[in-house]
Amino acid sequence: VYPSSPSSSVTASTPTAIVGSRGECALVIDGGTLEMGFLEATKRYIKGKDFKITVDAIQDKFNCKVTPYFTDYFGTEPEALRGPVAQQALGKYYKGIKGMGFAPHLSELKSNGKQKGTDIAIARKIEKMANNPEVPAIILLTGDSDFEDLLQETKSEKSDKRKPVFLVTWKKCLNRRLLPLVREVLYLDDIFPPTSE
């Protein structure tokens, strides 16, 4: 459940808020990109403490404040994963971030392994935040080029959706066509260095 307003207080375990010159920005997370990229890089399942480290790094890098109110996390239903170990790990992870005040939107998986409806939901959220005068900037955690047209619109001087967008991604997941469309990039590989086999 989201706090009632942007200024509502959140629990003490919420990642430390660094109020920078950009203020309270919208954070839109493609959970599949974060979770699978983390597993591939570190050879372990992501935990709540890793999400806290990620949010703190985002706040530091982009000089902004991240709160549950303006954060949308699009993840996968744990039961949709193959194997009880993966299901349990993902369920525990979501429980951890919920304990910090963040409420993930969970979806089933399609036959190709992608989340059902996630790209559409993320695109709608970006569009909504681009039109929100309370949001100074959008931080997008993905690597997917599906959002290229929408990001082009947020960058266009002629668009009513013009707003700075910052990207958070893994180097392996990044579609380089996104780079000219964002202000700055935070590579998760720099926070969680790859673990050798």
TIKOL-626877 format. One line per field, with one value per residue: residue number from 0; residue in one letter; x, y, z of N, C-alpha, C, O in turn. Coordinates in Angstrom, 1 decimal, always signed. Example, Ala and Ser with C-alpha at 12.3 -4.5 7.8 and 13.67 -1.06 7.14 Angstrom:
BEGIN
n = (0_1) $
res = (A_S) $
n.x = (+13.2_+12.8) $
n.y = (-5.7_-2.2) $
n.z = (+7.8_+7.1) $
ca.x = (+12.3_+13.7) $
ca.y = (-4.5_-1.1) $
ca.z = (+7.8_+7.1) $
c.x = (+13.2_+12.9) $
c.y = (-3.3_+0.0) $
c.z = (+7.8_+7.9) $
o.x = (+14.2_+13.4) $
o.y = (-3.3_+1.1) $
o.z = (+8.5_+8.0) $
//
This chain:
BEGIN
n = (0_1_2_3_4_5_6_7_8_9_10_11_12_13_14_15_16_17_18_19_20_21_22_23_24_25_26_27_28_29_30_31_32_33_34_35_36_37_38_39_40_41_42_43_44_45_46_47_48_49_50_51_52_53_54_55_56_57_58_59_60_61_62_63_64_65_66_67_68_69_70_71_72_73_74_75_76_77_78_79_80_81_82_83_84_85_86_87_88_89_90_91_92_93_94_95_96_97_98_99_100_101_102_103_104_105_106_107_108_109_110_111_112_113_114_115_116_117_118_119_120_121_122_123_124_125_126_127_128_129_130_131_132_133_134_135_136_137_138_139_140_141_142_143_144_145_146_147_148_149_150_151_152_153_154_155_156_157_158_159_160_161_162_163_164_165_166_167_168_169_170_171_172_173_174_175_176_177_178_179_180_181_182_183_184_185_186_187_188_189_190_191_192_193_194_195_196) $
res = (V_Y_P_S_S_P_S_S_S_V_T_A_S_T_P_T_A_I_V_G_S_R_G_E_C_A_L_V_I_D_G_G_T_L_E_M_G_F_L_E_A_T_K_R_Y_I_K_G_K_D_F_K_I_T_V_D_A_I_Q_D_K_F_N_C_K_V_T_P_Y_F_T_D_Y_F_G_T_E_P_E_A_L_R_G_P_V_A_Q_Q_A_L_G_K_Y_Y_K_G_I_K_G_M_G_F_A_P_H_L_S_E_L_K_S_N_G_K_Q_K_G_T_D_I_A_I_A_R_K_I_E_K_M_A_N_N_P_E_V_P_A_I_I_L_L_T_G_D_S_D_F_E_D_L_L_Q_E_T_K_S_E_K_S_D_K_R_K_P_V_F_L_V_T_W_K_K_C_L_N_R_R_L_L_P_L_V_R_E_V_L_Y_L_D_D_I_F_P_P_T_S_E) $
n.x = (+0.9_+0.6_+1.9_-0.2_+0.3_+2.9_+4.5_+4.2_+5.3_+7.7_+8.7_+11.3_+13.1_+13.2_+15.1_+17.7_+16.8_+18.0_+17.9_+18.2_+19.2_+17.4_+15.1_+12.2_+12.0_+10.4_+10.6_+10.8_+10.6_+11.7_+11.3_+12.1_+14.4_+16.1_+16.2_+16.9_+19.3_+20.8_+21.1_+22.5_+24.9_+25.9_+25.6_+23.8_+20.6_+18.7_+18.3_+16.5_+18.2_+19.9_+18.3_+17.9_+20.6_+20.7_+18.7_+19.8_+22.2_+21.1_+20.0_+22.3_+23.8_+22.1_+21.4_+18.9_+15.7_+14.3_+11.2_+8.6_+6.1_+6.4_+7.4_+7.4_+7.3_+7.6_+7.2_+7.6_+5.2_+6.1_+5.3_+5.2_+7.7_+10.2_+10.8_+11.2_+13.2_+13.9_+11.4_+10.9_+13.0_+12.5_+10.0_+10.7_+12.4_+10.5_+9.0_+10.8_+11.2_+8.7_+8.5_+10.0_+8.3_+7.8_+5.7_+5.4_+4.2_+2.9_+3.2_+2.2_+4.1_+4.8_+4.8_+7.3_+8.9_+8.9_+7.4_+3.9_+2.2_+3.8_+5.6_+3.7_+2.5_+4.6_+5.2_+2.9_+3.1_+5.4_+4.5_+2.5_+3.9_+5.5_+3.7_+3.1_+3.3_+4.5_+6.7_+10.0_+11.8_+12.4_+13.4_+14.4_+14.6_+15.7_+16.5_+15.5_+14.6_+12.0_+10.9_+11.8_+10.5_+8.8_+10.6_+11.9_+10.0_+9.8_+12.1_+12.0_+11.8_+9.4_+7.5_+4.8_+5.3_+7.8_+10.6_+13.4_+15.1_+16.6_+18.7_+18.9_+20.7_+21.9_+25.0_+25.1_+22.4_+21.6_+20.2_+21.8_+20.6_+19.1_+20.7_+21.2_+18.9_+18.6_+19.6_+21.7_+23.5_+23.3_+25.2_+24.5_+26.3_+28.5_+27.9_+27.3_+29.6_+30.5_+30.5_+32.9_+32.8) $
n.y = (-1.2_+2.2_+5.2_+7.9_+10.4_+12.2_+13.4_+11.8_+10.0_+7.3_+3.9_+3.3_+1.6_+2.2_+3.0_+5.4_+8.7_+11.0_+14.2_+15.9_+18.3_+17.8_+16.9_+15.0_+12.3_+10.3_+6.8_+4.1_+0.7_-2.1_-5.1_-7.6_-7.1_-6.1_-8.3_-10.7_-9.8_-9.3_-11.9_-13.2_-11.7_-11.9_-14.5_-15.3_-15.1_-12.0_-9.9_-8.2_-6.3_-5.8_-4.4_-2.1_-1.1_-0.5_+1.5_+3.5_+4.0_+5.0_+7.4_+8.8_+8.9_+10.4_+12.6_+12.9_+12.2_+9.2_+7.7_+5.5_+6.4_+7.6_+5.4_+2.7_-0.6_-3.2_-6.5_-10.2_-12.8_-14.9_-17.6_-18.1_-18.8_-21.3_-24.0_-24.5_-23.3_-20.9_-19.7_-19.3_-17.7_-15.3_-14.6_-14.1_-11.9_-10.0_-9.7_-8.5_-5.9_-4.9_-4.5_-2.3_-0.4_-0.4_-1.3_-3.9_-4.4_-7.3_-9.8_-12.5_-14.9_-15.0_-17.5_-17.2_-16.4_-13.8_-11.1_-10.8_-8.1_-6.2_-4.3_-2.6_-1.6_-0.3_+1.7_+3.2_+4.2_+5.7_+7.7_+8.8_+9.9_+11.7_+13.6_+14.6_+17.4_+17.5_+15.9_+16.1_+14.6_+11.5_+8.3_+5.4_+2.0_-0.3_-2.0_-2.2_-1.7_-1.2_+1.0_+3.1_+5.0_+6.4_+7.5_+9.2_+11.1_+12.2_+13.6_+15.5_+18.9_+19.9_+18.5_+18.0_+16.3_+16.6_+15.8_+15.2_+12.1_+9.5_+6.7_+3.3_+0.4_-2.9_-3.6_-5.7_-5.9_-3.7_-1.9_-0.1_+1.9_+3.4_+5.2_+7.9_+9.0_+9.5_+11.3_+10.5_+7.6_+4.9_+2.2_-1.0_-2.9_-1.7_-1.4_-3.9_-5.9_-8.3_-11.8_-14.3_-17.5) $
n.z = (+0.0_-0.9_+0.6_+1.7_+0.5_-1.3_+0.6_+2.8_+5.7_+5.7_+6.7_+9.1_+8.0_+5.4_+2.4_+2.9_+2.5_+0.3_-0.1_-2.9_-5.4_-7.4_-6.2_-5.4_-7.3_-9.9_-9.9_-11.9_-12.3_-14.0_-13.0_-13.9_-15.4_-13.3_-11.4_-12.9_-14.1_-11.9_-10.8_-12.9_-12.8_-10.1_-9.3_-7.4_-5.7_-5.7_-2.8_-0.2_+1.0_-1.1_-2.8_-1.3_-1.3_-4.1_-4.4_-2.8_-4.2_-6.6_-5.6_-4.8_-7.2_-9.0_-7.6_-6.1_-4.6_-3.5_-3.1_-1.7_-2.7_-5.2_-6.6_-8.8_-9.1_-11.2_-11.1_-11.1_-10.4_-7.8_-7.9_-10.6_-11.4_-12.3_-10.2_-6.7_-5.1_-6.4_-6.4_-3.7_-3.0_-4.5_-3.4_-0.8_-1.2_-2.3_+0.0_+1.7_+0.4_+0.5_+3.2_+3.5_+2.6_-0.1_-2.8_-4.9_-8.3_-9.4_-12.0_-14.2_-16.2_-19.7_-22.4_-23.5_-21.5_-20.7_-18.8_-18.4_-19.9_-18.8_-20.2_-21.4_-19.1_-17.9_-19.8_-19.7_-17.2_-17.3_-19.1_-17.6_-15.4_-16.8_-17.4_-14.9_-12.9_-10.4_-10.5_-11.0_-12.6_-14.3_-13.4_-14.9_-14.7_-16.6_-19.7_-22.0_-25.4_-26.1_-25.1_-26.5_-28.4_-26.7_-24.9_-26.6_-27.0_-24.5_-24.5_-26.6_-27.5_-28.4_-27.3_-25.0_-23.0_-22.2_-20.2_-18.1_-18.3_-16.5_-16.6_-15.4_-15.4_-16.4_-18.0_-19.8_-20.4_-21.7_-24.4_-26.7_-28.1_-26.5_-25.1_-26.3_-25.5_-22.9_-19.9_-18.2_-17.1_-14.8_-14.1_-13.0_-12.7_-11.7_-9.1_-8.1_-8.7_-11.2_-10.4_-10.6_-12.0) $
ca.x = (+0.0_+1.4_+1.6_-1.3_+0.8_+4.4_+5.2_+4.0_+6.5_+7.8_+9.3_+12.7_+14.0_+13.2_+16.4_+17.9_+16.4_+19.0_+17.2_+19.2_+18.7_+16.3_+14.0_+11.6_+11.8_+9.7_+11.4_+10.0_+11.5_+11.4_+11.8_+12.8_+15.8_+16.9_+16.3_+17.7_+20.6_+21.5_+21.4_+23.6_+26.1_+26.4_+25.4_+22.9_+19.3_+18.6_+17.7_+16.0_+19.3_+20.4_+17.4_+18.3_+21.8_+20.4_+18.0_+20.8_+23.1_+20.3_+19.8_+23.6_+24.2_+21.3_+21.1_+17.5_+15.1_+13.4_+10.2_+7.6_+5.0_+6.7_+8.2_+6.6_+8.2_+6.9_+7.9_+7.0_+4.7_+7.1_+4.8_+5.4_+9.1_+10.4_+11.7_+10.9_+14.3_+13.7_+10.1_+11.1_+14.0_+11.8_+9.0_+11.4_+12.8_+9.4_+8.6_+11.8_+11.0_+7.4_+8.9_+10.6_+7.3_+7.6_+4.7_+5.6_+3.0_+3.4_+2.4_+2.5_+5.0_+4.3_+5.6_+8.7_+9.6_+8.7_+6.3_+2.7_+1.7_+4.8_+6.0_+2.6_+2.3_+5.7_+5.0_+1.8_+3.6_+6.3_+3.7_+1.8_+4.9_+6.0_+2.7_+2.9_+4.2_+5.2_+7.8_+11.0_+12.6_+12.0_+14.5_+13.9_+15.5_+15.5_+17.5_+14.6_+14.4_+10.6_+10.5_+12.5_+9.7_+8.3_+11.7_+12.2_+9.0_+10.2_+13.3_+11.6_+11.4_+8.1_+6.5_+4.2_+5.8_+9.3_+11.1_+14.6_+15.0_+17.9_+18.6_+19.6_+20.7_+23.1_+25.7_+24.7_+21.0_+21.4_+20.1_+22.5_+19.8_+18.5_+21.7_+21.0_+17.6_+18.6_+20.6_+22.8_+23.3_+23.9_+25.4_+24.4_+27.6_+29.5_+27.5_+27.4_+30.6_+30.2_+31.2_+33.4_+32.3) $
ca.y = (+0.0_+3.4_+6.3_+8.7_+11.5_+12.2_+13.8_+10.9_+9.4_+5.9_+3.3_+3.6_+0.8_+2.7_+3.5_+6.8_+9.7_+12.1_+15.3_+16.6_+19.5_+17.4_+16.6_+13.7_+11.8_+9.0_+5.6_+3.0_-0.4_-3.4_-6.1_-8.7_-6.7_-6.0_-9.6_-11.6_-9.2_-9.5_-13.3_-13.4_-11.0_-12.2_-15.9_-15.5_-14.4_-10.7_-9.8_-6.8_-5.4_-5.4_-3.3_-0.8_-0.6_+0.0_+2.8_+4.5_+4.4_+5.9_+8.7_+9.4_+9.2_+11.3_+13.7_+12.9_+11.5_+8.1_+7.3_+4.5_+7.0_+7.8_+4.3_+1.6_-1.8_-4.2_-7.8_-11.4_-13.6_-16.0_-19.0_-18.3_-19.3_-22.8_-24.5_-24.0_-22.4_-19.6_-19.1_-18.9_-16.5_-14.1_-14.3_-13.5_-10.6_-9.0_-9.4_-7.5_-4.6_-4.5_-4.1_-0.9_+0.5_-0.4_-2.3_-4.3_-4.9_-8.6_-10.4_-13.9_-15.0_-15.5_-18.7_-16.8_-16.1_-12.4_-10.8_-10.4_-6.8_-5.3_-3.2_-1.6_-0.9_+0.6_+2.8_+4.0_+4.9_+6.8_+8.7_+9.5_+10.7_+12.8_+14.6_+15.0_+18.6_+17.3_+15.0_+16.8_+13.8_+10.1_+7.3_+4.2_+0.8_-1.3_-2.0_-2.6_-0.7_-1.0_+2.3_+4.1_+6.0_+7.2_+8.3_+10.2_+12.1_+13.0_+14.5_+16.5_+20.2_+20.2_+17.6_+18.4_+15.3_+16.8_+15.7_+14.5_+10.7_+8.9_+5.2_+2.4_-0.8_-3.7_-3.4_-6.8_-5.8_-2.4_-1.6_+1.2_+3.0_+4.2_+6.1_+9.3_+9.5_+9.7_+12.3_+9.9_+6.2_+4.2_+0.8_-1.8_-3.7_-0.9_-1.5_-5.3_-6.4_-9.7_-12.8_-15.3_-18.9) $
ca.z = (+0.0_-1.0_+1.5_+1.1_-0.3_-1.5_+1.8_+3.9_+6.2_+5.5_+7.8_+9.3_+7.2_+4.0_+2.0_+3.3_+1.5_+0.1_-0.8_-3.7_-6.1_-8.2_-5.4_-5.4_-8.7_-10.1_-10.2_-12.6_-12.3_-14.7_-12.0_-14.6_-15.7_-12.1_-10.8_-13.7_-14.3_-10.6_-10.7_-13.8_-12.4_-8.8_-9.2_-6.3_-5.8_-5.1_-1.5_+0.2_+1.3_-2.4_-3.3_-0.5_-1.9_-5.4_-4.2_-2.2_-5.3_-7.5_-5.0_-4.8_-8.6_-9.7_-6.7_-6.0_-3.5_-4.0_-2.0_-2.2_-3.3_-6.6_-7.1_-9.3_-9.3_-12.0_-11.0_-11.5_-9.4_-7.5_-8.3_-12.1_-11.7_-12.2_-9.1_-5.4_-4.6_-7.1_-6.0_-2.3_-3.0_-5.0_-2.5_+0.4_-1.7_-2.3_+1.4_+2.2_-0.1_+1.1_+4.6_+3.3_+2.1_-1.6_-3.2_-6.3_-9.1_-9.9_-13.1_-14.6_-17.3_-21.0_-22.7_-23.9_-20.2_-20.4_-17.9_-19.2_-19.8_-18.1_-21.0_-21.5_-17.8_-17.7_-20.7_-19.2_-16.0_-17.8_-19.7_-16.5_-14.6_-17.6_-17.3_-13.5_-12.6_-9.2_-10.7_-11.8_-13.5_-14.3_-13.4_-15.4_-14.5_-17.7_-20.8_-23.1_-26.4_-26.3_-24.6_-27.3_-28.9_-25.6_-24.3_-27.6_-26.7_-23.2_-24.8_-27.6_-27.0_-28.9_-26.6_-23.7_-22.0_-22.0_-18.9_-18.1_-17.9_-16.2_-16.9_-14.5_-16.2_-16.5_-19.3_-20.7_-20.8_-22.3_-25.8_-26.8_-28.8_-25.4_-24.6_-26.6_-25.1_-21.4_-19.4_-17.5_-16.9_-13.7_-14.4_-11.8_-12.7_-10.9_-7.7_-7.9_-9.7_-11.6_-9.7_-11.5_-11.7) $
c.x = (+0.9_+1.0_+0.5_-0.9_+2.3_+5.1_+5.0_+5.2_+6.5_+8.6_+10.8_+13.6_+14.0_+14.6_+16.5_+17.6_+17.5_+18.3_+18.1_+18.5_+17.5_+15.0_+13.5_+11.2_+11.0_+10.7_+10.5_+10.9_+10.9_+12.1_+12.6_+14.2_+16.6_+17.2_+17.2_+19.1_+21.4_+22.0_+22.5_+24.9_+26.7_+26.3_+24.6_+21.6_+19.3_+17.9_+17.3_+17.1_+20.0_+19.6_+17.7_+19.6_+21.6_+19.7_+19.0_+21.8_+22.4_+20.2_+21.2_+24.0_+23.4_+20.8_+19.6_+17.0_+14.2_+12.5_+9.2_+6.5_+5.2_+7.5_+7.2_+7.5_+7.3_+7.7_+7.1_+6.4_+5.7_+6.6_+5.0_+6.8_+9.2_+11.3_+11.3_+11.9_+14.1_+12.5_+10.3_+12.0_+13.3_+10.7_+9.6_+11.9_+11.7_+8.9_+9.5_+11.5_+9.7_+7.6_+9.5_+9.5_+7.0_+6.6_+4.8_+4.3_+3.5_+2.5_+2.9_+3.5_+4.4_+5.2_+7.0_+9.5_+9.5_+7.4_+5.1_+2.3_+2.6_+5.2_+4.9_+2.4_+3.4_+5.6_+4.0_+2.3_+4.5_+5.6_+3.0_+2.7_+5.4_+5.0_+2.4_+3.9_+4.9_+6.5_+8.8_+11.8_+12.1_+13.3_+13.9_+15.0_+15.0_+16.7_+16.8_+14.4_+12.9_+10.1_+11.1_+11.7_+9.2_+9.4_+12.1_+11.2_+9.3_+11.4_+13.0_+11.2_+10.0_+7.0_+6.0_+4.7_+7.3_+9.7_+12.4_+14.4_+16.4_+17.7_+19.5_+19.6_+21.9_+23.7_+25.3_+23.2_+20.7_+21.3_+20.7_+21.7_+19.1_+19.4_+21.5_+19.8_+17.5_+19.7_+21.9_+22.5_+24.0_+24.0_+25.4_+25.6_+28.6_+29.2_+27.6_+28.3_+30.3_+31.1_+31.7_+32.9_+33.3) $
c.y = (+1.2_+4.4_+7.2_+9.9_+11.5_+12.6_+12.9_+10.3_+7.9_+5.3_+3.6_+2.8_+1.2_+3.2_+5.0_+7.8_+10.8_+13.2_+16.1_+17.7_+19.1_+17.1_+15.2_+13.2_+10.5_+7.9_+4.5_+1.9_-1.6_-4.4_-7.2_-8.4_-6.6_-7.4_-10.5_-11.1_-9.5_-11.0_-13.7_-12.9_-11.6_-13.7_-16.2_-14.7_-13.0_-10.7_-8.4_-5.9_-4.9_-4.3_-2.0_-0.2_+0.1_+1.4_+3.8_+4.9_+5.3_+7.3_+9.5_+9.8_+10.3_+12.5_+13.9_+12.2_+10.5_+7.8_+6.3_+5.2_+7.2_+6.6_+3.2_+0.5_-2.9_-5.6_-9.0_-12.2_-14.7_-17.3_-19.2_-18.8_-20.8_-23.1_-23.8_-23.1_-21.0_-18.9_-18.6_-17.7_-15.2_-13.7_-13.6_-12.0_-9.6_-8.7_-8.4_-6.1_-4.0_-3.9_-2.7_+0.1_+0.4_-1.6_-2.7_-4.7_-6.2_-9.2_-11.8_-13.8_-15.5_-16.8_-18.4_-16.4_-14.6_-12.1_-10.3_-8.9_-5.8_-4.1_-2.2_-0.9_+0.1_+1.9_+3.7_+4.8_+6.0_+8.0_+9.5_+10.4_+11.9_+13.9_+15.2_+16.2_+18.5_+16.5_+15.8_+16.0_+12.3_+9.2_+6.0_+3.1_-0.2_-1.3_-2.2_-1.4_-0.4_+0.4_+3.5_+5.3_+7.0_+8.1_+9.4_+11.4_+12.9_+13.9_+15.6_+17.8_+20.6_+19.5_+18.2_+17.4_+15.5_+16.7_+14.9_+13.0_+10.2_+7.4_+4.4_+1.0_-1.7_-3.5_-4.4_-6.6_-4.6_-2.4_-0.2_+2.3_+3.9_+5.4_+7.6_+9.9_+9.8_+10.7_+11.6_+8.5_+5.7_+2.8_+0.0_-2.7_-3.0_-1.0_-3.0_-6.0_-7.9_-10.7_-13.9_-16.7_-19.6) $
c.z = (+0.0_+0.1_+0.9_+0.3_-0.4_-0.2_+3.0_+4.4_+5.9_+6.7_+7.9_+8.5_+5.7_+3.7_+2.4_+2.2_+1.4_-0.8_-1.6_-4.5_-7.0_-7.5_-5.5_-6.8_-8.7_-10.5_-10.7_-12.9_-13.1_-13.8_-12.7_-14.9_-14.4_-11.5_-11.6_-13.9_-13.0_-10.5_-11.6_-13.4_-11.1_-8.5_-7.9_-6.5_-5.1_-3.7_-1.2_+0.4_+0.0_-3.0_-2.6_-1.1_-3.3_-5.3_-3.7_-3.3_-6.3_-6.9_-5.1_-6.2_-9.2_-8.8_-6.5_-4.8_-4.0_-2.8_-2.6_-3.0_-4.8_-7.2_-7.6_-9.7_-10.0_-11.9_-11.4_-10.3_-9.1_-8.0_-9.8_-12.4_-11.6_-11.0_-7.8_-4.8_-5.1_-6.6_-4.5_-2.2_-3.4_-4.0_-1.2_+0.0_-1.7_-0.9_+2.0_+1.7_+0.3_+2.5_+4.6_+2.8_+0.7_-1.9_-4.6_-6.9_-9.7_-11.0_-13.4_-15.8_-18.5_-21.3_-23.1_-22.6_-19.8_-19.5_-18.8_-18.9_-19.2_-18.9_-21.2_-20.2_-17.5_-18.6_-20.2_-18.0_-16.3_-18.3_-18.6_-15.7_-15.4_-17.6_-15.9_-13.2_-11.3_-9.3_-11.6_-12.8_-13.3_-14.3_-13.8_-15.3_-15.5_-18.6_-22.1_-24.1_-26.7_-26.0_-25.4_-27.8_-27.8_-25.0_-25.3_-27.4_-25.5_-23.5_-25.8_-27.0_-27.4_-28.1_-25.3_-22.6_-21.8_-20.5_-18.9_-17.6_-17.6_-16.2_-15.9_-15.2_-15.9_-17.9_-20.3_-21.2_-21.7_-23.8_-26.0_-27.5_-27.7_-24.9_-25.0_-26.1_-23.6_-21.0_-18.9_-17.2_-15.6_-14.0_-13.1_-11.6_-11.8_-9.4_-7.2_-8.9_-9.9_-10.8_-10.7_-11.1_-10.8) $
o.x = (+1.8_-0.2_+0.4_-1.7_+3.0_+6.2_+5.6_+6.1_+5.4_+9.1_+11.4_+14.8_+14.7_+15.2_+15.6_+18.1_+17.7_+18.1_+18.8_+17.3_+16.7_+14.0_+14.3_+10.3_+10.9_+11.6_+9.6_+11.9_+9.8_+13.3_+13.5_+15.1_+17.8_+18.3_+18.1_+20.1_+22.6_+23.1_+23.5_+26.0_+27.9_+26.9_+24.7_+21.5_+20.0_+16.9_+17.6_+17.0_+20.5_+20.1_+17.7_+19.6_+22.2_+20.1_+19.0_+22.1_+23.0_+20.4_+21.2_+24.4_+24.0_+20.0_+19.1_+17.8_+13.4_+12.9_+9.1_+6.0_+4.3_+8.2_+6.2_+8.3_+6.3_+8.7_+6.0_+7.0_+6.1_+7.5_+4.9_+7.0_+8.4_+12.3_+11.2_+11.6_+14.2_+12.5_+9.8_+11.7_+13.4_+10.5_+9.0_+11.8_+11.8_+8.5_+9.1_+11.6_+9.5_+7.0_+9.5_+9.8_+6.1_+6.7_+4.4_+3.4_+4.5_+1.3_+4.0_+3.8_+3.5_+6.2_+7.9_+10.7_+10.0_+6.5_+5.3_+2.1_+2.2_+5.2_+5.2_+2.2_+3.1_+5.8_+4.1_+1.9_+4.5_+5.9_+2.9_+2.4_+5.8_+5.3_+1.6_+5.1_+5.9_+7.3_+8.6_+12.3_+11.5_+14.2_+13.0_+16.1_+14.0_+17.7_+17.5_+14.1_+12.6_+9.1_+11.1_+12.1_+9.1_+9.1_+12.5_+11.6_+9.1_+11.6_+13.7_+10.4_+9.4_+5.8_+6.8_+4.4_+7.9_+9.2_+12.5_+13.7_+17.4_+16.6_+20.6_+18.5_+22.9_+23.0_+25.1_+22.9_+19.6_+22.2_+20.1_+22.1_+18.6_+19.0_+21.6_+19.6_+16.5_+20.7_+23.0_+21.3_+25.1_+23.0_+26.2_+25.9_+29.4_+30.0_+28.1_+27.8_+30.0_+32.3_+30.9_+32.7_+33.0) $
o.y = (+1.3_+4.4_+7.2_+10.4_+10.7_+12.1_+13.1_+10.0_+7.3_+6.0_+4.0_+3.2_+0.6_+3.9_+5.8_+7.6_+11.5_+13.0_+17.0_+18.0_+20.0_+17.1_+14.3_+13.7_+9.8_+8.2_+4.1_+2.0_-2.1_-4.7_-7.7_-9.2_-7.1_-7.7_-11.1_-11.9_-9.7_-11.2_-14.4_-13.5_-11.8_-14.2_-17.3_-13.8_-12.9_-11.5_-7.4_-4.7_-3.8_-3.4_-0.9_+1.0_+1.1_+2.3_+5.0_+6.1_+6.2_+8.3_+10.7_+10.9_+11.2_+13.3_+15.0_+11.6_+10.8_+7.5_+6.2_+4.6_+7.0_+6.8_+2.9_+0.6_-3.4_-5.7_-8.9_-12.2_-15.5_-18.1_-20.3_-19.3_-21.4_-22.5_-22.6_-22.1_-20.0_-17.7_-17.5_-16.8_-14.2_-12.5_-12.6_-11.1_-8.4_-7.6_-7.5_-5.2_-2.8_-3.0_-2.0_+1.3_+1.1_-2.7_-2.0_-5.3_-6.2_-9.0_-12.2_-12.7_-16.4_-17.0_-19.3_-16.0_-14.2_-12.9_-9.5_-8.5_-4.6_-3.0_-1.0_+0.3_+1.2_+3.0_+5.0_+6.0_+7.1_+9.1_+10.8_+11.5_+12.9_+15.1_+16.1_+16.0_+19.2_+16.5_+16.0_+16.5_+12.0_+9.5_+5.5_+3.2_-0.9_-0.7_-2.3_-0.3_+0.4_+0.8_+4.7_+6.5_+8.2_+9.2_+10.5_+12.5_+14.1_+14.8_+16.6_+17.9_+21.5_+19.7_+18.8_+17.6_+14.6_+17.5_+14.0_+12.8_+10.5_+6.8_+4.8_+0.6_-1.2_-3.4_-4.2_-7.1_-4.5_-3.0_+0.8_+3.5_+4.9_+6.4_+8.5_+11.1_+10.3_+10.9_+12.1_+8.1_+6.1_+2.1_+0.2_-3.1_-3.7_-0.8_-3.3_-6.5_-8.7_-10.4_-14.4_-16.9_-20.8) $
o.z = (+0.8_+0.6_-0.4_-0.5_+0.3_+0.0_+4.1_+3.6_+5.7_+7.5_+6.9_+8.2_+4.9_+4.5_+2.2_+1.1_+2.4_-2.0_-1.0_-4.2_-7.4_-8.0_-5.8_-7.4_-7.8_-11.3_-10.0_-13.6_-12.8_-13.9_-12.1_-14.8_-14.5_-11.2_-11.0_-13.9_-13.1_-10.1_-11.3_-13.6_-11.0_-7.5_-7.3_-7.3_-4.1_-3.5_-1.9_+0.0_-0.1_-3.7_-3.2_-1.3_-3.6_-6.0_-4.2_-3.4_-6.8_-7.6_-5.3_-6.5_-9.9_-9.2_-6.7_-4.0_-4.9_-1.7_-3.8_-4.0_-5.6_-8.2_-6.9_-10.6_-9.4_-12.6_-12.0_-9.2_-10.0_-8.4_-10.3_-13.5_-10.9_-10.8_-7.7_-4.1_-4.4_-6.3_-4.2_-1.4_-2.8_-3.8_-0.7_+0.8_-1.2_-0.6_+2.8_+2.5_+0.5_+2.9_+5.6_+2.7_+0.2_-1.3_-5.5_-6.3_-10.5_-11.0_-12.9_-16.3_-18.5_-20.6_-23.0_-22.8_-18.8_-19.6_-19.7_-17.7_-19.0_-18.4_-21.2_-20.2_-17.0_-18.1_-20.3_-17.8_-15.8_-18.0_-18.6_-15.3_-14.9_-17.8_-15.7_-13.2_-11.1_-8.4_-12.7_-13.8_-12.3_-15.1_-13.2_-15.8_-15.3_-18.4_-23.2_-23.7_-27.5_-26.4_-25.0_-27.6_-28.0_-24.6_-24.9_-27.5_-25.5_-22.7_-25.8_-26.1_-26.8_-28.2_-24.6_-21.4_-21.2_-19.7_-19.7_-16.6_-18.4_-15.8_-15.6_-15.5_-15.3_-18.9_-21.5_-22.3_-22.3_-24.5_-25.5_-27.5_-28.0_-24.4_-24.1_-26.1_-23.1_-21.8_-19.2_-17.1_-15.3_-14.2_-12.2_-10.5_-11.2_-8.5_-6.1_-9.9_-9.0_-10.5_-11.5_-9.9_-10.4) $
//
